[in-house]
Amino acid sequence: MDILKLVWRNLLRRRLRTFLTVASLVVAFFLLCTLRTLVTTIQAGTEAASASRLIVQSAVSLFVDLPLSYQNKIQAVPGIERISKWQWFGGYYQEERNRFAQFAVDPEQTLAIYPEMEIIAGSKEAFYNQRRGALVGEGLVEQYGWEVGRPVQILPELFPHPDGPGVAWEFEVAAVYHPTAPNFDPNMMMFHWDYFEETVKSDSGEAPGVGTYILSLEPGADPTAVMGSVDGLFEKGPQRVQTTSESEFQKQFVSMLGNVPFFVSTIGGGVLAAILLAVVNTMLMAGREQTRDIGILKALGFTDSDAVRLLAMQSMLLCLVGGGLGLGLALLTESSIASALGSMFPGYQVRPQTLALGAAVAVSLGLFAGVAPAWRAARLDTVDAMASGD
């Protein structure tokens, strides 16, 4: 108990330094936890991808549309159970900052391909039967206060309304979905391909292209064989395609932003190295300042191991308090960060493994930072220590 009192009093001796050290630890562990969570979120998206879904896109680029006529040819490939057209709409709600994923899709096929979308308001039938009906994620309902039956106007950027510039497309919320998979985006809006095609054709006279075709495979079908068959259909054009698994498609999408996991991990490593140096420096200064005190304690009968524990516990307490607060802050801000990441990285969630890693780093950091001053304290001669002017 005497050692614990001394630990506490020594930390409060330089209150400003102790406060700044703890504050820097809080920031460091908060960043370490959130950056690690971002990496695990990206990895979870690819790991949780369905093995029975394939994505067909242009072999040139994801931003090059495919002909509408490809659908029937792809559907005829053995092993394919369902197919749905998807086209990125690229609009916003009321203000330009209100952007989220909007897709023109084949309603019935899409809901069959993605059982992760659980309808919690409205109904599938309402979505199927309403020409302007839209299926929206619960995240959009929470953010904008939408409800079933409410009209929604989306201002276009890629596909202008035929009535003129600045005219919004009219939709109506027919159903709301809840994602049953953590990596599935709760902030999407899907609407009828037929409504989309008819509106675009009334303006240009030409049918719109398809961004991607989403395929679901029959039970027991070989994904590799199906991918090869689909790619082989269009080897000579008019538009070559690239068919990939859902997991590989998601990896490619993330890679468009650069090597995010490596970049984020590098930042996390840099943060950890910087805070390690800061804590080690703090403990070295504390050990030097307490040289005379340690000499007095030894003269009073305290052992070398007591001196070691005194400094080691100071280091450990600093790191545990700062690390614990940093991890707690990461948990408190989880929902806010998840909302900010939106559709880019859905499923942001601080995992228990991440918290355990943070706790292990805090303990390791505390032990490492306390080694040098504790070793010095054990070697101090009582007379020399008492004579020290530090």
Secondary structure as UniProt FT lines:
FT   HELIX           2..13
FT   HELIX           15..47
FT   TURN            51..52
FT   STRAND          53..58
FT   TURN            62..63
FT   TURN            68..69
FT   HELIX           70..75
FT   TURN            78..79
FT   STRAND          80..88
FT   STRAND          91..92
FT   TURN            96..97
FT   STRAND          101..105
FT   HELIX           107..113
FT   TURN            115..116
FT   STRAND          117..122
FT   HELIX           124..129
FT   TURN            131..132
FT   STRAND          133..137
FT   HELIX           138..144
FT   TURN            148..149
FT   STRAND          151..156
FT   TURN            162..163
FT   TURN            165..166
FT   STRAND          169..179
FT   TURN            182..183
FT   STRAND          188..192
FT   HELIX           193..204
FT   STRAND          212..217
FT   TURN            219..220
FT   HELIX           223..233
FT   TURN            234..236
FT   STRAND          241..245
FT   HELIX           246..255
FT   TURN            256..257
FT   HELIX           260..289
FT   HELIX           291..299
FT   TURN            300..301
FT   HELIX           304..332
FT   HELIX           334..341
FT   TURN            342..344
FT   TURN            346..347
FT   HELIX           352..379
FT   HELIX           382..386
//
